[in-house]
């Protein structure tokens, strides 16, 4: 099945209004009766559509929910930090009567997953941290860092197609412009200036070090052999602070293993989670 069909088959976007913050959050949810629920959290170049290959794979196996971070998809942009975003996510899940779930967080979403695993361990069954690290740990008054300011400038000046392709060329420099490249670039082309500012600010102020000792759930850290976004050093710092985590490295994939090699990625997930 091609990626266009997978995107077409995604659950329709739904909306949650967080009354505490007066914030609209968009999400996609497919419920399977009497099955575990898996929460998927996307990265900085993605949105809730990023998990199309997982929605397809886990059909009849588990309930799947994918949430758009503030500023992504149709979620309102916001300057709230990751700790507060975690609270919003749990309130959204409670509104759907989801009280127990697995978490799979990729890159930026993996940072959010670390906080969820720390603050809400009673709600979480198992935790998967995919191609992620602990955050940039910059002082709170630091302006948006230059690479993200450059992205905002590019977003102003480029078409959706141009911007999406540029983002994926930088993220996966070795990849030819094949179907997976097209899938990723279509989704990245939907990123707005609000996405970049909201996600960028949340990541650059974050340091999850203080949260990690509280993660007691079964945890799997997924690495990618060709990842040029998250360095080995950043991965090792995360691994050191979650000593009970299992580690697996996927070969011949970069910073988007969930679609670059969806078969291997999904097999790792289903073996660990279900």
N, C-alpha and C positions, 0 to 999 in steps of 0.2 A: 504494500500500500504506500503510495507516494505521500509526501508531506502535506500537499494541498488537501488530500482526502482526510488525513489525520487532523489537520486544523479545522476542516469543515465538521468533523465528527466530535469536536470538543463540546462539552456542556456549555450552554449559553451563559453569558456573564450575568451574575446576580450582584445585588448591592446590599451592604450593611451600613446603617448609620450609627456611628458611635456617639451616643448622647453625651458622654463625659467630655469629649473633645470637639463635638459638632463636626465630625469628619466622616466623609463617605469613603468606604473601602469596597472595591470590586473583587469578585472571586468567582471561581468555577468549582462546581461540586457535583459529583456523581455518587449517589448513595447506593450501596449494595446491602441488601438485608442480611443481618447476622454475620457481617464481615468486619474485620478490623478497618480502621480509618487511617489513611496515610496523608499527612499534611506536607505539601511540597512548597518550598520557598525559593523563588528565582534569584538570579544574579543581576548585576548592574546593567548588563546588556539585554536583559530579558523582561518578561512579564508572565502572567499566568498561562499564556499560550506556550511558553517554553517547554512545558511538561507534556506536550501532545503525545510523545512516544510512550510516556508512562501512563497517561490516561488510557491509551490503546492497549498496552500490555496488561494492565491490572484490571481490565474489564472482567467481571465475574470472579475476581480474586479478592478485591478489597474495595472499600469506599475510598475515593480520592478527592481531596480538596486542594486547590492551588489558589493562593491569595496574592493579589497585586499589592506590592509595597506602596507606601504613600508616594504619589507622583507618577506611578507606573500604571499601565492599563487605563482604567477609568477611575482609579483612586485619586482623591484630592491630594495635591501637593501639600507638604507640611514640613516644618523644621524640627519636628519632634525627634528625640534620640531613640536609639535602638531599644533601650530599656522600656520606654513608653510604648513603642511599636509592639513589643512583646505583650504588653498588657492589652492592647487593642486586639491583637490576634486571638488571645484567649477569650476576650469578651465576645468576639465574633463567633468563635467555636461554641461557646456556651449558648449563644442565641440559636444555634442549630442543634442544641442538645447533644453536642459532642463533648464528652467528659474524659475520654481516654483515646489516645492517638499516638501513632508513630510520627516522627518528624524527619524529613529529608531536606536539608538546606544546602544550597549550592552557592559558593562564593559569598557575595553579599548576604544571601539568604542563609548561608552557613553561619555567619556572624550572629544573625538573629536567632538561629537555632541554638547556638551556644547559650544565649541568655534564656531562652525558653527552657532549655534543659536544666539550667541552674535554678531559675525562679519557680518553675512549674513542674518539677520532677514528678509530682504525684499524678499529674495529668498525662505524662508521657510514658509510653511503653518502651520504645527503643529510639535511639537517636543516630542519625547518619549525617556526618559533616563531609561535604563534597567540595574538594578544591577550594579550601577556605583557610583563613588565618584569623588572628586576634584583633585586627583593626590597626589604624595608623597612630593612635594615641597622641594626637596633636592637642595643644591647649584650646580651650573652648572659644577663645576670642580669635583664633586663627581664621583668616579669610579662606574661602574656597580655594583649594590648592590649584596650582597652575595647570596641571593636566586636565582637571575638570573644568576650569575656566575656558580652556581651549576647546573642550568638547561643546560647551555652550555656544561659543563663537561658531564652530563648525555647524552646529544644529541650526543656528540662525541663517547660515549662508548656503546650506546644502538642501537638496531634495531628500525626501524620505529614503529613496533608493540609494542615493549617493552616500548619505550618512550611514545607513545600515551596512552597506558594503565596506565602508572604511573601518567601521568598528570591528567587523569580523576579520578583515585582513590583518588588523593589529592584534586581535585576540588569537587568531589561528594562522600565523604567517606561512606555515608550510602547506596549507590546505588549498587545493585547486577549487575553482568556483563550480562545485558540483551541487547535487541536490541538498546535501546537508548545509553547505555554505548558503544556498538560497533560503532554506528554512530559517537559519539564524539571522541572516541579513534582513529578511522580511520583518521579523520580530523586532530587531534592533532599530529598524527604520521607524517604528512606532514610538520610540523614546522622545520625550519632549524636554525642553529646557527645565521644566519643573521636575522631571524625573532625575535629571543630572544633579540639580541643586539639592533635592531632598535626599537622594541616595548618597551623594557625595559627602554632604555634611554629616549624615548619620555614621558613615564609615570613618571619616577622618578624625572624629572626636573619640571614637570607640577604642577601648582596650578591655578585652574580656578576661584578662588575667585574674581579676578578683572573683569572677563568676565561676571559673572552671573547677575549683575544688568542690563546689556544690553539685557538680554533675555526678550522679550516682547510677544513672540508668545504663543499661547496656549501650555501648557506643561503638560505631564503626566510622573510621576516617578513611575516605577514598582520595587517593592521589592519582595524578595523571602523568605519565612519563614525559610527555612533551609540553607540559604546562609552562607557558612563558609569563603568565600573570601572577601566579602564586609561586614564589621561589621555594627551593628546598629548605632554605634557612627558616622561612616563615612557617612552613609545614612542620619542621622539627620543633619549633617553639610551641606550637599547638599540641603536638604529640607528647612533648615532655610534661605538659600540664594536665593531660588526661591520661595518666599512666595505665588505666585499666582498658583503654580503647583498643579495639582490634584495628589493624592497618592493612589496607590492600591497595596496591598500585596497579592501575590499568595501563597496558602497554599500547603504544602507537596512537595515543589520543592526546589532545591538548586540553584547553580550558572548558570544553563542552562535551565531556564524555557521555553525558546523558543522551546525546543524539549522534555524536561521532561514532560511537559503538554502542548503540542502544541495547543490542542483544546482551553483550557482556555486562553492561551497567545494570540492566534490569534483572539479569540472573543473580548478580551480587545482591541487589536489593531484596529480591524474593527469598533468597536463601537466608539472609540475615533477619528479615522482618517477619516473614510469615511461616 
